[in-house]
Amino acid sequence: MSASLTLTGLYLYPVKSLGGYAVTEAEVTPRGLRHDRRWLLVDERNRFMTQRQLPELALLTVAPAYNGFLITHRQRPDLLPLFIPFEATPERTLFVTIWDDMAWAWRGTPQADEWLAEALGRPCKLVYMSDMVRRDVEPDLNPEGQLVSFADGYPFLLIGEAALADLNTRLTQPVPMNRFRPNLVFGGGEPYEDDTWENFQIGPVPFRAVRGCGRCVLTTIDQQTATKSPLGDPLRTLATYRQVENSVMFGQNVTGGGVGRLRVGDVVTVLSRK
């Protein structure tokens, strides 16, 4: 059993592929941290939009506000901050596509759509996933029937500080943790030791490490400037020592086994290994 493992970071991303922010505590729900990736931007075909196709989404920062959050544009001071509530109302609905899934969603306001279209220079719509929507984690690795929000495929992403420190020793320009958009960051232990984890607890809350997280081009995008790293670092560097079949692995896709509250400083306890 590993010793001296603690939760050192908790991050929320209220809108998929926009900026996130750190919190000192967060509520665990059946489909991830409360308020995490419950909002999504979709295009004119109602298909999800991410930094993979639109790196400029990184320029839209998100900050907490009372009962919601504020979106601002790093390079457009002429755009006043846009307030979005944590939850939408069911007045207008539509079906949206995210990867191979279709889900119905509640629309945000026309004013939010207009602000975001102006910020991005293209038509888009902001939509919300209600608690009544069922979007399942991939069935082959989901015997418990776990749910997920608008995150790519799993409700939580876990990364160890030691893994990032190890990667940064191999890069000409170190990168911050926000390149990898984790929800849960832990300190202590060896680099990549979470590769072997299966069941673990953070404080009293149970989790399961399902599989490593295959990384994409988003890891090459500077979250401050929306520019891509030269030569594809850190993705290219990770590929030299963290490639499994056709995927470059960094961090763990995680499901939760219940509800509860997490706090930075909670002890992380590994209960079983793969």
C-alpha positions in Angstrom: 0.0 0.0 0.0 1.3 3.4 -0.9 2.1 5.9 1.8 1.9 9.7 1.9 -0.6 10.1 -1.0 -2.8 13.2 -0.7 -5.2 15.1 -2.9 -3.4 18.3 -3.9 -5.7 19.6 -6.6 -9.4 19.7 -7.5 -10.5 21.3 -10.8 -13.8 22.0 -12.4 -14.5 22.7 -16.1 -18.1 23.9 -16.2 -18.1 24.1 -20.0 -16.4 21.3 -21.9 -13.1 22.5 -23.6 -13.2 26.0 -22.0 -11.0 27.1 -19.2 -11.3 25.5 -15.7 -10.6 26.7 -12.2 -9.3 25.2 -9.0 -11.5 24.7 -5.9 -10.6 23.6 -2.4 -13.5 21.2 -2.1 -16.1 19.7 -4.4 -19.1 17.5 -4.3 -19.0 14.0 -5.9 -22.1 13.1 -7.9 -23.0 10.0 -9.9 -21.6 11.6 -13.1 -18.6 13.5 -11.9 -17.8 16.5 -9.7 -20.8 18.7 -9.3 -20.9 21.3 -12.1 -18.1 19.7 -14.1 -18.7 19.7 -17.9 -22.4 20.0 -17.6 -22.4 22.7 -20.3 -21.3 22.2 -23.9 -20.8 24.2 -27.0 -22.3 22.8 -30.2 -22.1 24.0 -33.8 -24.9 24.5 -36.4 -25.3 20.7 -36.8 -25.6 20.4 -33.0 -22.3 18.6 -32.8 -19.9 19.2 -29.9 -17.0 21.7 -30.3 -13.6 21.3 -28.6 -10.1 22.6 -28.7 -9.1 19.8 -31.0 -10.8 21.7 -33.8 -10.9 25.1 -32.3 -7.8 25.9 -30.2 -9.2 29.4 -29.6 -11.6 27.9 -27.1 -8.6 28.1 -24.7 -9.0 31.9 -24.7 -12.4 31.6 -23.0 -11.6 31.6 -19.3 -14.1 30.6 -16.6 -14.2 31.9 -13.1 -16.6 31.0 -10.3 -19.5 33.4 -9.4 -22.6 33.2 -7.2 -24.7 30.2 -8.4 -22.8 30.1 -11.7 -19.6 31.2 -13.4 -18.3 34.0 -15.6 -16.8 33.5 -19.1 -14.3 36.1 -20.3 -12.1 36.3 -23.4 -8.4 36.8 -22.8 -7.8 38.9 -25.9 -11.2 40.7 -26.2 -11.6 43.3 -23.3 -14.4 44.8 -25.3 -16.5 41.7 -24.5 -18.0 42.1 -21.0 -18.0 39.0 -18.9 -20.8 36.5 -19.6 -22.6 35.1 -16.6 -23.9 31.5 -16.9 -25.9 29.8 -14.1 -24.7 26.4 -13.0 -28.0 25.0 -14.2 -30.3 25.8 -17.2 -34.0 25.7 -17.4 -36.0 23.2 -19.6 -37.7 25.8 -21.8 -35.9 24.9 -25.0 -34.4 21.5 -25.8 -32.5 19.8 -28.6 -30.6 16.7 -29.4 -26.8 17.0 -29.5 -24.0 14.7 -30.6 -20.8 14.1 -28.6 -18.5 11.5 -30.0 -20.8 8.5 -30.9 -23.4 9.5 -28.3 -26.6 11.4 -28.8 -28.2 13.2 -25.9 -30.9 15.7 -25.4 -29.9 18.9 -23.8 -31.5 22.1 -22.5 -30.6 25.3 -24.4 -28.9 28.3 -22.8 -30.1 31.8 -23.5 -30.0 33.5 -26.9 -27.8 36.2 -25.3 -25.2 33.6 -24.3 -25.2 32.1 -27.8 -24.7 35.6 -29.3 -21.9 36.4 -26.9 -20.1 33.2 -27.7 -20.6 33.5 -31.4 -19.1 36.9 -31.3 -16.2 35.7 -29.2 -15.4 32.8 -31.5 -16.4 34.4 -34.9 -18.8 31.5 -35.7 -22.3 30.4 -34.9 -22.6 28.2 -31.9 -25.1 27.2 -29.1 -24.5 26.6 -25.4 -26.4 23.6 -24.1 -26.8 21.9 -20.7 -27.1 18.3 -19.5 -29.8 17.8 -16.9 -29.9 15.1 -14.3 -32.6 13.4 -16.3 -30.2 12.6 -19.2 -28.5 9.2 -19.2 -25.1 9.1 -20.9 -23.2 5.9 -19.9 -19.5 5.3 -19.6 -18.4 2.9 -22.4 -20.2 -0.3 -21.7 -17.3 -2.8 -22.0 -15.6 -1.2 -19.0 -18.7 -0.2 -17.1 -20.2 -3.2 -15.2 -21.6 -0.8 -12.6 -23.6 1.3 -15.1 -21.7 4.5 -14.3 -22.8 7.8 -15.9 -20.8 10.6 -17.4 -21.4 14.3 -18.1 -20.2 15.9 -21.4 -16.7 14.8 -20.5 -15.1 12.7 -23.2 -15.9 9.3 -21.7 -15.4 9.1 -18.0 -16.6 11.2 -15.0 -13.1 11.8 -13.5 -9.5 12.2 -14.7 -6.8 11.6 -12.2 -3.1 12.7 -12.6 -0.1 12.5 -10.2 2.1 15.4 -9.6 5.1 13.1 -9.9 4.1 12.1 -13.4 4.0 15.7 -14.6 7.4 16.4 -12.9 8.9 13.4 -14.7 7.5 14.5 -18.1 8.8 18.0 -17.6 12.4 16.7 -17.1 12.1 15.4 -20.7 10.8 18.6 -22.2 12.8 21.7 -23.4 9.9 23.9 -22.1 8.1 22.5 -19.0 4.3 22.5 -19.2 1.7 23.2 -16.5 -0.9 20.7 -15.3 -3.7 22.6 -17.2 -2.5 21.0 -20.5 -4.0 17.8 -19.3 -7.3 19.1 -17.7 -7.5 16.7 -14.7 -10.2 16.8 -12.1 -8.2 15.1 -9.4 -4.5 15.7 -8.8 -2.5 13.7 -6.1 0.9 14.3 -4.6 3.4 11.7 -3.3 4.3 8.3 -4.7 6.3 7.4 -7.8 5.7 8.8 -11.3 2.9 6.8 -13.1 2.2 4.6 -10.1 -1.5 5.1 -10.7 -1.1 2.8 -13.8 -1.4 -0.1 -11.3 -4.3 1.2 -9.2 -7.7 -0.3 -9.3 -9.8 0.6 -6.3 -8.9 3.6 -4.2 -10.4 6.1 -1.8 -10.0 9.8 -1.5 -10.9 10.6 2.1 -14.0 8.3 2.6 -15.1 8.4 -1.1 -14.5 5.3 -3.2 -13.2 5.4 -6.8 -12.1 2.9 -9.5 -9.2 3.5 -11.9 -10.7 2.0 -15.1 -7.9 2.6 -17.6 -5.2 5.0 -18.7 -6.2 8.1 -20.5 -5.2 8.3 -24.2 -4.1 11.8 -24.9 -4.8 14.0 -28.0 -3.6 17.2 -29.7 -5.2 19.3 -26.9 -2.2 18.6 -24.7 -0.1 20.6 -27.2 -2.2 23.8 -26.9 -1.0 26.5 -24.5 -4.0 27.3 -22.4 -3.0 30.9 -22.0 -2.4 31.8 -25.6 -4.2 29.0 -27.6 -1.0 28.4 -29.6 0.4 24.9 -30.3 3.7 23.7 -28.9 6.5 23.5 -31.5 7.1 19.9 -32.8 4.1 18.6 -30.9 5.5 18.6 -27.4 4.5 17.3 -24.9 2.5 14.7 -27.0 5.5 13.7 -29.1 7.6 13.3 -26.0 5.1 11.2 -24.2 4.8 9.0 -27.3 8.5 8.0 -26.8 7.8 6.2 -23.5 4.1 6.2 -22.8 2.6 4.7 -25.9 0.4 1.7 -25.6 -0.7 0.3 -29.0 -2.0 3.4 -30.8 -2.6 5.6 -27.7 -0.3 7.9 -25.7 -1.2 7.5 -22.1 -1.1 10.1 -19.3 -3.4 10.0 -16.3 -6.2 7.6 -15.4 -9.8 7.5 -16.4 -11.8 7.0 -13.2 -15.3 6.2 -12.1 -16.9 6.9 -8.7 -18.7 4.5 -6.5 -20.8 6.9 -4.6 -21.4 10.4 -3.4 -19.6 12.5 -0.9 -17.3 15.5 -0.6 -13.7 15.9 -1.5 -11.3 18.4 0.0 -7.7 19.3 -0.9 -5.5 17.6 1.6 -7.6 14.4 1.8 -5.6 11.2 2.1 -5.6 9.0 -1.0 -5.7 5.3 -0.1 -5.0 2.5 -2.6 -7.2 -0.4 -1.8 -6.3 -2.8 -4.7 -4.1 -3.0 -7.8 -4.6 -4.3 -11.3 
